[in-house]
Amino acid sequence: MEVPEIEKNIGISLYSTDTEGLGGKLRQEVEDFIVKEITNREEGQEGKYLILELIKRNWDTHHLTRTLAKILQISQKRISIAGTKDKRALTTQKISIFDIDASIIENIHLKDVKLNVLGRSRKSIEIGNLWGNDFIITIRDIPSFPREAKKLLEKTTNEILFQSGIPNFFGIQRFGSIRPVTHLVGKAIVEGDFEKAALLYIAEPFPDEPAEIKKARQLVKETRDFREGLKSYPLRLGHERAMMNHLIANQNDFAGAFRVLPKNLYTLFVHGYQSYIYNKILCRRIERSLPLNQAIEGDIVCFKNNAGLPDSSKTEEVTAEIMDAMNRLIKRKRAFITALLPGYKTEFASGIPGEIEQEVIQELKVPLKGFHVDEIPEMSSKGIRREILLQVEPKVEVAVDELNAAKSKVVLEFMLPKGSYATTLLREYMKVDPLYMS
């Protein structure tokens, strides 16, 4: 089945299942997308950090932490989370707040937000505490009766279980759902062209943006008139406006324009380019009919850490002598085949997997040394490897869609480890444009 053009543009050119798509839409109701964080920590009753369970509905995580900081009259830096959650969803996660009394929480009243005190700790909540997420996701408006939808659902599920999971692609969110520009900006940065990178981020229009925003971007793209851009860019495009303000005050300081952005945003650009290359490598492996759940000679595998998650800092190359033993570890989910996220100290696989990695790097003309970004060292990356198989065992139910006449709905329950994307599973069932999944 043909993959939507927007997915091809982020390096995904295929599906791993051969079934027809269910179609349908996500997030018709906020409660159609339920996410509950899984962490690897228990809370006590002592320590400077107050630990809370945050249940939010239709809130952007960063917007909520900013709002909480204003209410509490503290720096946002005192609020820590393990992972960002979807906005249009019902989500549950842990947060920590430094040096706050639990009694203050009782006075916080925000619409669609619930805060439950769990305890205290000597350590804040950090990204390393996140193990994964449990999902309950409802797909609605499926244009077939429940009996037909169930048959198709079962066929797709059986294919997923037979191949032990699905390709561990980076989903559209990594690149920008409406405006997938992150990897293009990263490519320009790695090529050493900060001017091109800044203009791509500020001024490159995309088809699915509102007409007035496309018009404003096109004007700045053609004229580079940042003063005029500030007049026409809406206030919600705060990052682009901040960069244009910097360029008005500091003409041609395009690298400096990125520094006005939050660090967690400007470091995403190079990561986005790595993710695009990884997606291309993974597709090429599948196109060459190489397995995702069985290592071949030349593969590089990583091993699980104490939390049971793949640890890309512990790798080993598969040789003919150890291949059988390594595949036994893979079958027991103690080892994982990896693919390349390139950097300035890239570690290529060997054999056929290594040939594929080298081919993609050469075809894309990736300047590996460019991942050492002298102008903004925090953007630099030595390179890393990522497991290629997303092991998932979804539970599925089919029913009549009570919100859409003569349509079906599907409810999927599944768990994913951190760093993976629910859309990579949903796309195998739905086979629709990613905008229907955003």
C-alpha positions as CSV (number, residue, x, y, z in Angstrom):
1,M,0.0,0.0,0.0
2,E,1.3,3.5,-0.9
3,V,2.7,5.5,1.9
4,P,1.6,9.2,2.2
5,E,4.0,11.7,0.8
6,I,4.5,13.4,4.2
7,E,5.9,10.2,5.6
8,K,8.2,9.7,2.7
9,N,9.5,13.2,3.5
10,I,10.6,12.0,7.0
11,G,12.3,8.9,5.7
12,I,9.4,6.3,6.0
13,S,8.7,4.7,2.7
14,L,6.8,1.5,3.6
15,Y,4.5,-0.3,6.0
16,S,5.6,-3.5,7.6
17,T,2.1,-5.1,7.3
18,D,0.4,-6.0,4.0
19,T,-3.2,-5.4,5.1
20,E,-5.6,-2.8,3.9
21,G,-5.9,0.2,6.3
22,L,-8.9,0.6,8.6
23,G,-9.0,4.4,7.9
24,G,-10.7,6.4,10.6
25,K,-9.6,9.3,12.8
26,L,-8.0,9.9,16.1
27,R,-8.8,12.3,18.9
28,Q,-12.4,13.1,18.0
29,E,-12.8,13.2,21.8
30,V,-9.9,14.1,24.1
31,E,-10.6,10.9,26.0
32,D,-10.0,8.9,22.8
33,F,-6.2,9.2,23.6
34,I,-5.3,8.1,27.1
35,V,-1.7,7.9,28.2
36,K,-0.3,6.8,31.6
37,E,3.3,7.1,32.4
38,I,5.3,4.1,33.8
39,T,8.2,5.1,36.0
40,N,10.8,3.1,37.9
41,R,10.7,4.9,41.2
42,E,8.9,4.8,44.5
43,E,8.3,7.9,46.7
44,G,9.0,8.3,50.4
45,Q,8.1,11.0,52.9
46,E,11.3,12.9,53.2
47,G,13.3,15.2,50.9
48,K,13.3,18.7,49.3
49,Y,11.2,17.5,46.3
50,L,7.5,17.3,46.5
51,I,6.3,14.4,44.2
52,L,2.9,14.7,42.5
53,E,0.7,12.7,40.2
54,L,-0.4,15.1,37.4
55,I,-3.6,14.2,35.5
56,K,-4.3,16.6,32.7
57,R,-6.8,16.9,29.9
58,N,-6.1,18.8,26.8
59,W,-3.1,20.7,28.2
60,D,0.3,21.1,26.6
61,T,2.9,19.8,29.2
62,H,5.2,22.8,29.0
63,H,2.3,25.3,29.0
64,L,1.0,23.7,32.2
65,T,4.4,23.7,34.0
66,R,4.8,27.4,33.0
67,T,1.3,28.1,34.4
68,L,2.0,26.2,37.6
69,A,5.3,28.2,38.1
70,K,3.3,31.4,37.8
71,I,0.7,30.4,40.3
72,L,3.4,29.2,42.8
73,Q,5.5,32.3,42.0
74,I,8.6,30.1,41.4
75,S,11.0,29.5,38.6
76,Q,9.8,27.0,36.1
77,K,13.2,25.3,36.5
78,R,12.0,24.0,39.9
79,I,9.4,21.8,38.2
80,S,10.7,18.6,36.7
81,I,9.0,15.9,34.5
82,A,10.2,12.6,33.1
83,G,8.6,13.1,29.7
84,T,6.4,15.4,27.6
85,K,2.9,14.1,27.0
86,D,0.4,14.7,24.1
87,K,-1.8,17.8,24.4
88,R,-5.1,16.6,23.0
89,A,-5.2,13.6,25.4
90,L,-6.0,12.5,28.9
91,T,-2.6,11.9,30.5
92,T,-1.2,10.8,33.8
93,Q,2.4,11.4,34.9
94,K,4.6,12.3,37.8
95,I,6.2,15.7,38.4
96,S,8.4,17.1,41.1
97,I,8.6,20.6,42.6
98,F,11.6,21.7,44.5
99,D,11.1,23.1,48.0
100,I,7.3,23.4,48.1
101,D,5.0,22.4,50.9
102,A,2.3,19.9,50.1
103,S,-0.5,22.1,51.6
104,I,0.0,24.7,48.9
105,I,-1.2,22.2,46.2
106,E,-4.7,22.2,47.7
107,N,-5.1,25.8,46.7
108,I,-4.3,25.2,43.0
109,H,-7.5,25.0,40.9
110,L,-7.0,24.7,37.1
111,K,-9.6,23.5,34.7
112,D,-9.0,19.9,33.6
113,V,-6.0,19.5,35.9
114,K,-5.8,17.2,39.0
115,L,-2.7,17.1,41.3
116,N,-2.4,14.3,43.8
117,V,0.4,14.4,46.4
118,L,2.4,11.1,46.3
119,G,5.2,11.9,48.8
120,R,8.6,13.5,48.9
121,S,12.0,12.6,47.6
122,R,15.7,13.7,47.8
123,K,15.8,13.5,44.0
124,S,13.7,15.3,41.3
125,I,11.8,13.5,38.6
126,E,14.1,13.1,35.6
127,I,14.0,11.7,32.1
128,G,15.9,8.6,33.3
129,N,12.9,7.7,35.6
130,L,10.6,7.2,32.6
131,W,10.3,3.5,31.6
132,G,7.5,3.7,29.2
133,N,3.8,4.6,28.7
134,D,0.5,2.7,28.7
135,F,-1.9,3.7,26.0
136,I,-5.7,3.3,25.5
137,I,-6.4,4.7,22.1
138,T,-9.8,4.9,20.3
139,I,-9.9,5.1,16.5
140,R,-13.3,6.4,15.3
141,D,-15.2,7.1,12.1
142,I,-14.0,3.8,10.5
143,P,-16.0,3.4,7.3
144,S,-16.8,-0.3,7.7
145,F,-19.2,-2.4,9.8
146,P,-17.7,-3.9,13.0
147,R,-17.6,-7.4,11.6
148,E,-15.4,-6.3,8.6
149,A,-13.3,-4.0,10.8
150,K,-12.7,-6.9,13.2
151,K,-11.4,-9.2,10.5
152,L,-9.0,-6.6,9.2
153,L,-7.9,-5.7,12.7
154,E,-7.2,-9.3,13.5
155,K,-5.2,-9.8,10.3
156,T,-3.0,-6.8,11.0
157,T,-2.5,-7.8,14.6
158,N,-1.5,-11.3,13.6
159,E,1.1,-10.0,11.2
160,I,2.5,-7.7,13.9
161,L,2.7,-10.6,16.4
162,F,4.3,-12.9,13.8
163,Q,7.1,-10.5,13.1
164,S,7.5,-9.8,16.9
165,G,6.6,-6.2,16.6
166,I,6.9,-3.3,14.1
167,P,9.8,-1.1,12.8
168,N,10.8,1.3,15.5
169,F,10.5,4.4,13.3
170,F,10.7,7.9,14.5
171,G,7.1,9.2,14.2
172,I,5.9,12.4,12.6
173,Q,5.9,14.2,15.9
174,R,9.7,14.1,15.9
175,F,9.7,16.3,12.8
176,G,6.6,18.4,13.3
177,S,3.1,17.2,12.5
178,I,1.8,20.2,10.6
179,R,5.2,21.5,9.5
180,P,7.8,18.7,9.3
181,V,10.8,21.0,9.1
182,T,13.0,19.9,12.0
183,H,15.2,17.5,10.1
184,L,15.6,20.0,7.2
185,V,16.8,22.6,9.6
186,G,19.2,20.0,11.2
187,K,20.5,19.1,7.8
188,A,21.4,22.7,7.0
189,I,23.1,23.0,10.4
190,V,25.2,19.9,9.9
191,E,26.2,21.2,6.4
192,G,27.4,24.4,8.2
193,D,24.8,26.7,6.7
194,F,23.1,28.5,9.6
195,E,21.6,31.1,7.4
196,K,19.7,28.5,5.4
197,A,18.8,26.7,8.6
198,A,17.3,29.9,10.2
199,L,15.3,30.8,7.2
200,L,13.9,27.3,6.9
201,Y,12.7,27.5,10.4
202,I,11.4,31.0,10.3
203,A,10.1,31.3,6.7
204,E,9.5,28.0,4.9
205,P,5.7,27.6,4.3
206,F,4.0,24.2,4.5
207,P,0.8,23.2,2.7
208,D,-1.2,22.4,5.8
209,E,-0.6,25.7,7.6
210,P,-3.3,28.3,7.7
211,A,-3.3,30.5,4.6
212,E,-2.4,33.7,6.5
213,I,0.7,32.1,8.1
214,K,1.8,30.6,4.7
215,K,1.5,34.1,3.2
216,A,3.5,35.7,6.0
217,R,6.3,33.1,5.8
218,Q,6.5,33.4,2.0
219,L,6.9,37.2,2.3
220,V,9.9,36.8,4.7
221,K,11.3,34.0,2.6
222,E,11.3,36.2,-0.5
223,T,12.3,39.5,1.1
224,R,14.2,38.6,4.3
225,D,12.4,41.6,5.8
226,F,12.2,40.6,9.4
227,R,10.7,43.9,10.6
228,E,7.8,43.3,8.2
229,G,7.6,39.7,9.4
230,L,7.1,40.8,13.0
231,K,4.0,42.7,11.8
232,S,2.4,39.7,10.1
233,Y,3.5,36.7,12.2
234,P,0.9,35.9,14.8
235,L,2.0,36.1,18.5
236,R,1.6,32.3,18.8
237,L,4.7,31.9,16.5
238,G,6.8,33.1,19.4
239,H,9.9,31.2,18.5
240,E,10.1,32.5,15.0
241,R,9.4,36.0,16.3
242,A,12.2,35.7,18.8
243,M,14.6,34.7,16.1
244,M,13.6,37.6,13.9
245,N,14.0,40.1,16.7
246,H,17.5,38.8,17.3
247,L,18.4,39.1,13.6
248,I,17.0,42.7,13.5
249,A,19.3,43.6,16.4
250,N,22.2,41.4,15.3
251,Q,22.3,41.4,11.5
252,N,23.4,38.1,9.9
253,D,24.0,36.4,13.3
254,F,22.1,33.3,12.2
255,A,23.7,30.9,14.6
256,G,23.0,33.3,17.5
257,A,19.4,33.4,16.4
258,F,19.1,29.7,17.4
259,R,20.4,30.5,20.9
260,V,17.3,32.6,21.7
261,L,15.3,29.4,21.5
262,P,14.9,27.1,24.5
263,K,17.8,24.6,24.6
264,N,15.4,21.6,24.5
265,L,14.1,23.0,21.1
266,Y,17.3,24.0,19.4
267,T,19.0,20.7,20.2
268,L,16.1,18.9,18.4
269,F,17.1,20.0,15.0
270,V,20.3,17.9,14.6
271,H,18.5,15.0,16.4
272,G,15.7,15.4,13.8
273,Y,18.2,15.0,10.9
274,Q,19.7,11.9,12.6
275,S,16.2,10.5,13.0
276,Y,15.4,11.0,9.3
277,I,18.6,9.2,8.3
278,Y,17.8,6.3,10.7
279,N,14.3,6.0,9.2
280,K,15.8,5.7,5.8
281,I,18.3,3.1,6.9
282,L,15.6,1.0,8.6
283,C,13.4,1.1,5.4
284,R,16.4,0.0,3.3
285,R,16.9,-2.9,5.6
286,I,13.3,-4.0,5.3
287,E,13.4,-3.5,1.5
288,R,16.5,-5.8,1.4
289,S,14.4,-8.5,3.2
290,L,16.6,-8.5,6.3
291,P,14.9,-9.5,9.5
292,L,14.2,-7.1,12.4
293,N,14.0,-9.8,15.0
294,Q,16.9,-12.0,14.0
295,A,20.5,-10.8,13.8
296,I,22.8,-11.5,10.8
297,E,26.5,-11.3,10.6
298,G,27.7,-7.7,10.9
299,D,24.8,-6.5,12.9
300,I,25.5,-4.5,16.1
301,V,23.3,-5.4,19.0
302,C,22.8,-3.6,22.3
303,F,21.7,-5.1,25.6
304,K,19.1,-4.4,28.2
305,N,20.0,-2.3,31.3
306,N,18.9,-2.9,34.9
307,A,15.5,-1.4,34.1
308,G,15.0,-3.9,31.3
309,L,15.3,-1.3,28.5
310,P,17.7,-1.3,25.5
311,D,21.0,0.4,26.4
312,S,22.8,1.7,23.3
313,S,26.0,2.4,25.3
314,K,26.5,-1.4,25.6
315,T,26.9,-2.9,22.1
316,E,28.6,-5.8,20.4
317,E,29.1,-6.8,16.8
318,V,27.6,-10.1,15.7
319,T,30.1,-12.5,14.2
320,A,29.4,-16.0,12.7
321,E,30.8,-17.5,15.9
322,I,28.4,-15.8,18.3
323,M,25.4,-15.4,16.0
324,D,23.3,-18.3,17.3
325,A,24.0,-17.3,20.9
326,M,23.1,-13.7,20.2
327,N,19.8,-14.7,18.5
328,R,18.9,-16.6,21.6
329,L,19.4,-13.5,23.6
330,I,17.3,-11.5,21.1
331,K,14.5,-14.1,21.3
332,R,14.5,-13.7,25.1
333,K,14.4,-9.9,24.8
334,R,17.8,-9.5,26.4
335,A,19.5,-8.2,23.3
336,F,18.3,-5.9,20.5
337,I,19.4,-5.3,16.9
338,T,20.3,-1.6,16.2
339,A,20.7,0.8,13.4
340,L,22.6,4.0,13.0
341,L,21.9,7.5,14.2
342,P,25.0,9.1,12.7
343,G,27.4,11.5,14.3
344,Y,31.0,12.8,14.1
345,K,32.2,9.5,15.7
346,T,29.9,7.2,13.8
347,E,30.2,3.4,14.5
348,F,29.1,1.6,11.4
349,A,27.9,-2.0,11.4
350,S,29.7,-4.4,9.1
351,G,28.5,-7.0,6.5
352,I,25.3,-6.3,4.7
353,P,23.9,-4.1,7.6
354,G,27.0,-1.9,7.4
355,E,26.7,-1.7,3.6
356,I,23.2,-0.4,3.9
357,E,24.2,2.3,6.5
358,Q,27.1,3.4,4.3
359,E,24.9,3.5,1.2
360,V,22.3,5.8,2.8
361,I,25.0,8.1,4.2
362,Q,26.6,8.3,0.8
363,E,23.4,8.8,-1.2
364,L,22.3,11.6,1.1
365,K,25.8,13.1,1.0
366,V,25.9,13.4,4.8
367,P,29.0,15.3,6.1
368,L,29.6,13.3,9.3
369,K,32.2,15.8,10.6
370,G,29.4,18.4,10.5
371,F,27.7,16.8,13.5
372,H,30.4,18.5,15.5
373,V,28.8,21.9,15.6
374,D,31.5,24.4,16.6
375,E,29.1,27.4,16.7
376,I,26.7,25.7,19.2
377,P,28.5,22.8,20.8
378,E,25.3,21.6,22.5
379,M,23.9,20.7,19.1
380,S,26.8,18.3,18.4
381,S,26.4,14.5,18.4
382,K,29.0,11.8,18.4
383,G,26.3,9.4,17.0
384,I,24.4,6.6,18.7
385,R,22.5,3.5,17.8
386,R,18.8,2.7,18.3
387,E,17.0,-0.6,18.4
388,I,15.2,-1.3,15.2
389,L,12.2,-3.5,16.4
390,L,9.4,-2.0,18.5
391,Q,8.1,-5.0,20.4
392,V,4.4,-4.5,21.1
393,E,1.5,-6.8,21.7
394,P,-1.7,-4.8,21.3
395,K,-5.1,-5.8,22.7
396,V,-7.9,-4.7,20.4
397,E,-11.7,-4.3,20.6
398,V,-14.2,-3.4,17.9
399,A,-17.7,-1.8,18.4
400,V,-20.2,0.5,16.8
401,D,-19.1,4.1,16.9
402,E,-21.7,5.9,19.1
403,L,-20.5,9.3,17.8
404,N,-20.6,8.6,14.1
405,A,-23.6,7.0,12.5
406,A,-23.1,3.7,10.6
407,K,-19.4,3.7,11.5
408,S,-17.2,1.5,13.6
409,K,-14.6,2.3,16.3
410,V,-11.6,0.4,17.5
411,V,-10.0,0.5,21.0
412,L,-6.3,-0.5,21.2
413,E,-4.5,-1.0,24.5
414,F,-0.7,-1.4,24.5
415,M,2.5,-0.5,26.3
416,L,5.5,1.2,24.6
417,P,9.0,1.8,26.1
418,K,10.2,5.4,26.3
419,G,11.5,7.0,23.1
420,S,9.0,5.2,20.9
421,Y,5.9,6.5,19.2
422,A,2.3,5.3,19.4
423,T,1.8,6.6,15.8
424,T,4.3,3.9,14.5
425,L,1.8,1.3,15.6
426,L,-1.4,3.2,14.7
427,R,-0.2,3.8,11.1
428,E,0.0,0.0,10.5
429,Y,-3.7,-0.3,11.4
430,M,-5.0,2.9,9.9
431,K,-2.8,3.5,6.9
432,V,-3.9,7.2,6.5
433,D,-2.2,10.6,6.2
434,P,-0.4,11.3,9.6
435,L,-2.5,14.5,10.0
436,Y,-5.4,12.2,10.8
437,M,-3.3,10.9,13.7
438,S,-2.1,14.2,15.1
